[in-house]
């Protein structure tokens, strides 16, 4: 909506990782240096950690664009709570190997054969494992064992692990991961962007979509934006999306700090407002499965959609937004299922008298909090969509 008003070619602050929008902040520049050093070694593990939304996936997508596909084969895994055997099968499939129905031994044999063939063809192999904090100790140990594959004295596999801060702590403190820890040749923790990077970050993304100075931004916006988002790129994107939307609705060519304050206040009140039921207002049911919630959104949006303006309908605005939300819900449900499996395994361990990690309560609490935050954000987007399409859908009415 706002991209049409300001004449952008696309949305500059989308929340999904896109290497085309990569911004080299101070911390990302350091991370690339560590990645470059690690990849030049051609062995062991490289570890990149950071808070949710710190830009880990965008960084790796940018890195992949720089790799020579003729000399480097890359497999990617986005993990849930995998055990050791599952990790082997998922790693094999990431390289396109057909190991369906086979046991762990056959999957390992297929991986080893693949690595030897790639080495003979003059290609190195990199395995990228995202969301590494979800992996069990057993799965991490299996990854370490994969790093043992060699052709003569030449290592055949290098692994890049991406994770949230709890993975950094697990790797540093777990006695069971000592051997893996010794094979980490480079590691970096992505820090938030600094206050002085707010304006360059925002203008970098805007210029990528054809911004030529409209809208303008009051200078007081930048320190306030950093304070509100703590310099986390995804949070900056969320706030900027809402600020630009407000600017377009009010047809403003200058965005002032009072508008930013209004957006921040509105966003901070969203979480508490979600818990209160408004009379005669369609709200996504928190207890509905994702598929049912999406179906409900489609049903309730359909009547109002006929009133939407022709341009928006032609662009498929509703379907585009719902498809994005469907993907986000699917990811959320996958993480929820992984969490349930981990909890069940831990419960079984406890019932059998096995020893649980000392920090298990803290780890589970952190995971549950992240999932809850994701769910609140997704359901708020659904609510906004329903609200919008209950109206006529025109900018004037909004």
N, C-alpha and C positions, 0 to 999 in steps of 0.2 A: 504493500500500500504506500508506504512512505518513499520507496524507491522511485515510484512513478512521479510523485509530487516534486522530488528534488532532482529528477532526471538521471538517476543512477542506472547502470546497466544490469545490476543485480544487487542483492542484499549484501552490504559490506560486513555485517556483524553476525553472520550465521554461526550457530553453535557447533556444527559438525566440523571436524578437522579438514582443512583444505590447504595443501602446500602452496597454492597460488597466493595465499594471503600471509605466508610465513613472514614474521617480523623478527629480525635478529636483535633481540634485547641483549643486555650485558650477560645475563645468565644463560641465554640460549647460545650466544657466541662461545662461552666457555664450554657448554655441553658439546657443541660441534667440535671443538678442539679435542676434548676427551674422546669423542667418538672417532675422530680422525686418527688419533694416536692408537686407540684400541684396535681399529680395523687394520691399520698398518702392521700390527703385530701378527694378525692372522690366526690367533688362537685364543682359548680361554673364554672368559665372560667379560662383557661390558655392561655396566649397570647404570641406568638413568632413573631417578626417582623424583617425585614432586607431588604437590597437592593435587586434588581433583581440579581439572581445568587449568593446570599450569602450562599446558602446551606440549606434553610429551608426545602425543600421537601426531600432532602437526610437525613437530621436530623430526620425527622418524620418517614421515611422508616426504618431507623436504630432503632428508638424507637419501632416501631411495631414489629420488629423481637424479641425484648426483652420481649414483653407482652405475658402472658400465655393465649392462646386462649380458654382454658377451663374455665378461670375466667373473661375474658374480651371480650366483643363483641364490635367491632369497625365498625362504619359507616364513609364513607369518601365522602365529597362533594368538588368539584372544582367549584367555583361559577362564574357565570356571573352576570349581573346586575339584581338580583332577587328582586321582591317585597315580601311582607309578605306572601301572600298565596302561591306563587311559592316556597318560602323557606320551608314551611311546607311540601309540596308535595315532594320536592327534598330530604329533610331529611328523610321522610318516605321511599322513594325508596332506599336510601343509606343503610337501614337496611333490604332490600329485601321485603318490604311490598308492596302489590298490592293495590295501591290507584288510579289507572288509572280511570279517569272519575268521581271520587268522589269530593265532595266539601271540603272546609277547615275543617269543623266540623268532617266529617267522617275520614279525614286524621289524625286529632288530636286524635280522639278516637282510631284509629289503633295504633298510636305511643304509647299512654298511656297503651293500653292493652299489647303491645309488651314489654314495659319497666317493667310492673308488672310481666310478665311471666319470663323475664330474671332475675329479682331480686329474685323471688321464686326459680329459678334454681341455685341461688348462683353466678350469673354473674353480673358484673358491665357493664355499657354501656358508651362508649366514642364516641362522634361525632367529627370528624376532619373536619374543614372547611378551605380549602385553598383559596388563593386570596380573603381574606375577605375585602380588600379595594374596591372590586366591589359591595359589598352588600349595599342596601339602608338602611336608618335608620329603615324603617318598617321591613325589613328582620332581622336586628339585634335585634329589639325588640321582634320579634317572637321567635328567639333563646333564648332570656332571659326568655320568658314565658314558653318555653319547660323545662327550668331548674327548674320550679316550681313543676314539677311532683314529688310526694313523695309517699312512702309506709310507713305510720306512720310518723316517724320523719326522715326516711332514704331517702336522695335524690336519684333519679333514673337515672339521666343523667348528665354527665360532658362533657364540650365542649372545644376543643382546636382550637383556632383561629390563622391562619397563614396569615400574610399580609405584604404589603410593607410599607415603612415609612409613607406614607400619612394616612394609617389606624391607626398607632400609634398616629398621631396628631389628627385625627378625634375623636378617643376614649378619648383622654385627654381633648379636647376642647369643644366637643358638649354637650350643656345643655340637649339635648334630650336623651343622653346616660348615664345620671347620675346613673340610677338604674343598668344598665349593668356594669358600671365602679365599682360600689360597690361590684359586685360579682366576680371581677377578683381577684383571690387568688395568682397568680404568673404571672410575665411578664418578658420578656427578649428581648433585641434588639441585633440581631447578628451583630457584628462589623466585618470589614475586617480582614483578617489574618495579623499578624505582619511580618516585614521583615525577622526575624529569622525563620519564619515558612515556607518560600518558599521552601528551599531545602528539609526539612522533608516531606512536602506535596507532592512534585513531586516524590521523591524516594519512598514514601509509595504507590503511585498509580502504579509506574513502577514495584515495587517488586511484586505487586499483579498479574501482567501479565507475570512474569518470567524474569524480568530484572536481569542480573548478572554483570552489569558494562559496557555494550555496548548499547548505547554510553556513553562516559564520558562527564562531563559538567565542563566547566571552572568556577572557583569560582566566577568570576566577573559577571556571569550570574544572580545570585540570587538577589542582590540589584537592578539590572536593571529590572528584571522581576517584582519585587514588585512595582517599580516606574511606570512601564507601565500599570499594571493591578490594582493598588491600593489595592492589596490583596484580590480581589473578586474572589472566586474559579472558577466560570464559565469563567471569563476573563482569568484566568491563564490557564484553559483547552484549550481555543481557541488559545492562543499564543503558548502553548506547542505543540498542534497538528500541527500547521504550522511550528514550528521549527523542529520537528521530520521529517515532510514531506521534508523540505529542506535538512536536513541531509541525508535522505535516497536517495534523488535524486542526491546529490553530493557525495554519498557513503562515508560519513564522520563518523569516530568512535569517534571523539572528537568534541563537539559542543562548539564553541567559542562565545564570546560576540558580535563580529562583525556580526555573522550570526543572532543572536537574534535582533540586531539593524536593520538588513535588513528586517527581518520579521515584526518588529514593524512598520517600515517605510512603508512597503507594505500594512499592514493592515490599517494604518492611512490614506493611500491614496485611499483605496477602496471606501469609501463613496463618495468622490468627483469624482472619476473616473466613478462611476456608473451613474452619471448624464450626462456624455458625451457619445455620440453615436460614437462608433468606426466604420469606414467604413467596409462593407462586413463582419461584425461580428454578429453572432446571439446573441441577448441580450434579457433576459426576459422582456416583456412589463409590465411596472409598473401598467398600467391600466387594465391588464387582470385579471379576477377572478382567484383564486388559481387553480381551476380545469383546466382551459384553459392553464395557465402557465405551469402546470405539463405536460399536454398533449403535449404542444409545445416542452418541454424538451425531452420527450420520442421520439417524431418524429425526432428531429434534432440529437439526440444521436444514433438512431438506425443504420444508415449507417456506422458510425465509429465504432460502437460496434463490427461489424463483423471483424474488424482489431485488436481488443484487444487480448492480449495474452490468451492462453488457460486456464491458472490457474485462472486469474481474472474472466474469463467468467464462469468457473465452480463454483466459489464462489458466483456468482451472485452479483458482486460488484455494477453494475449499479442499479439493482432492489433494492438492500439493501439500497443504498443511496437515491433513489427516494422514497421508502416507508417511510424512516425517514423524508424526506422533506414533503411528503404528510401529515404526522401526524402533523408536525410543521405548515404547511399552514392551516390545519383544525383548529388547536388551535388558530391561528392568526385570521381566519375568525370568529370564535366563539367570540373572544374578540371584534372584529370590530362590529359584530352584537349587542353585549351587549352594546357597547358604543353608537351605533345609537339609541338603545331603550332608554337609559338613557337621551340622548340629547333630544329625542322626548318628553319624560315625563317632562323634565325641561322646554321645550318650551311650552308645554300645561299648566304647572303650571304658567308660566309667563303670557301667554295669558289670563288666567282666573283671573289674579290679585293676585295670591298666592305669598308668600314670598320665595325667593330663598336663599340658603346658601350664606353667605358672601364670602366664599372662592371658589365659584363654578368655576370661570374662571381659577383659579390656579389649581384646581383639574382636570378639563377637559384638560387643557394644558399639565399637567404631564402625563395623560393617553395617550393622542394623541402622545406625544413624545416617550413613551415606545413602542407603537404599530408601530410607524414609524421606530424605531431602529430595532425592530424584523423583519420588512419587508425588510429593507436594508440587514440585515444579511442573510435572507433566499434567497433573490434574488442573493446575491453574491455567495452563494453555487451553485445555479443553473448555474450561469455564469461559474464558475470553472468546473463544470461537462461538460458543452457543449464544453468549450475550450479543456478539456482533451480528450474527445472522438472524437473531430475533428482531433486530431493527431492519430498516430498509436496505442496509448495506452500503449506502452512499456516504461519501466523505462529509457532505453537508449534514446529514442526519447524525453521523457520529459526532 
